[in-house]
Amino acid sequence: MKEGTSETPGYCRDTEDYDVRQWDTREDCEVRQILDRIADKWSLLVIALLDRRSLRFTELRRAVDGVSQRMLARTLRQLERDGLVHRTVHAVVPPRVDYELTPLGATLHSTIRALVDWTEGHQNEIAAARAAYDIREAEERAAQEQEVARRDAVARDVLAGRR
């Protein structure tokens, strides 16, 4: 292969040096597409729930608070397409479908666990940062509203003086 030529159309690593800009800005980049898939909130939850066990669709739906049936089905199909989830359809009435992580999908669990651990370890700091941000935003909004009211008062005074 000629130097500088991509291995596949969506291949995004041009050098051995890691640089997020190599994939982050390209919509057709496979790395970005995969990260978009596994990092969305429903996929993360599904992968975490399927760790070392299989679950039926209805069990997943009950366990993932807030997900619609349509979104869960779509998420599972996409994870199956990416080779992260295996779907087993049982020929029974009513139909039964089980989902489990593939060996590839299981390799993601430690990464997701690390993300959850980080989140749990820093949730108080994040809550404090959010509260401080909300206070700053409220103060800035109040200052802007006061400035608008002051300008309106000046404009009214100017117009009243011209009459």
N, C-alpha and C positions, 0 to 999 in steps of 0.2 A: 504494500500500500504506500502511496506517495506521502511523504512527510507533510503534515498539516491537513491531510484528508480525513474526514470523519469516518468512523467505522460503520455507522448507520446514519440514515437521514436525521434521526433525533438525538444522536450522540452529542454530548455537550462538554466533555472533558478534553480540552485541546492540549493541556500540559499536565505534568505531574503535580504542579503546585496548585493547591486548593484555592479557588477564588470563587466566591458565591456568584459574582457577576457573570461567570461563564454559563450558568444555567438559568439564573433568576430572571433575566430580561427576555429570554426567548420563549415565546408561547409554545412553540412546537418541540421544545426540549423534553425528552422522555423523563429525565430526572425531575424536572419541575412538575410534570404530569403525575408522576408517581407520588411525589411529596404532597401534591394537592389532594390526591386520593387518600393516602393513609393518614394525613394530618387533619382531615375534616372531623368535626366533632362526632358525627355518627359512626364513622369508621373506627375511630379510636375507642369508642365505647363498645362496639361490637367485638373488636379484636380482644379487648380486655375481658369481656364477658365469656368469650369462647376459650379462654386459657384452660387447657387440659380437660375440656369437656365439650360435649356436643349439646346443642339446644335446639328445640323446635322454634319455628317462626313465632308462634304465639308466646313462648317463654321469653324470647328476645324482645318482643314488642312490649310485654309487661315490664321487663327489666330496664328498658331504655325509656326513661321518663321524657315525654314530650315529642317523641318521634311518631310521625304518621305512618300508617301501614304502607302507603305508597313510597315514602322516603326510605323506610327500612328495606322494602323489597328492592328498591333501586340500589341502595348501598350494598346489600348482600350480592346482587348481580355483579356490581362493579368489582367487589372484592373477589368474587369467584372468577371473573374474567382475568384479574391480575394474578390469579394463582394463589391467593392468600386464604381463601375459604373454600371448603369442599361441601357440596350440597348433595344430600342423599334423599331420593324420593322413594318412599315405601308404598308398594302397591296394596294399599288397604283402604277401606271405606270407614270413616272419612279419610281423605288423603293425609299422609303424614310426611313432612319434610324436616330433615335434621340438618343442621349446619355445624361444621367444626373447622378449626384451623388446619390448614395443610402444614407440612413441616416448614415450608417457607414462611407461612403466616405466623407460626409459633416462634420463629426467630425474632419477630417484631416485639414480642411481649416484654422482653427485658428492657427494650428501649422505651416502650410505653410506661412500664413500671418506673423507670428512672424519671420520666417526665412527671408522672403522678407524685412520686416522692419529692421531687423538686417543688412542685406546686404546693403540696402539703407543708413542706418545710418553710415556704416563703409566703404562705397565704396571709399571715398577719401583716407582713411588710407591704404586700400588695394592697390589702384593705386600707392600711394607713395612707399609702400613696394615693389611692382613689379618693379617700376622704379629703386629703389635703388639696387634691386637684379640684374636687367639687366645690370646696370652700373658695379657692382662688377664682374659679369660674363664676361663682355666685357674686363675689366681690367685684369682679371685672364687669359683669352684667349690670350690677347696681350702679357702678361708677358711670358706665355708658348711658344708662337710663337717666341718671342725674345730669349728665352733660347735655343730653337731648332736651331734657326739661329746661335747663338753663338757657340753651340756645333758642328754644321756643319762646321763653319769656322775653328774651332780648328782642326777638323778631316781633313779638306782639307790642312791646314798648316802642319799637321803631315805627311800626305801622300806626300805632295810636298817635304818635307825635306828628305824623305827616297829615293826619286828617284835620 
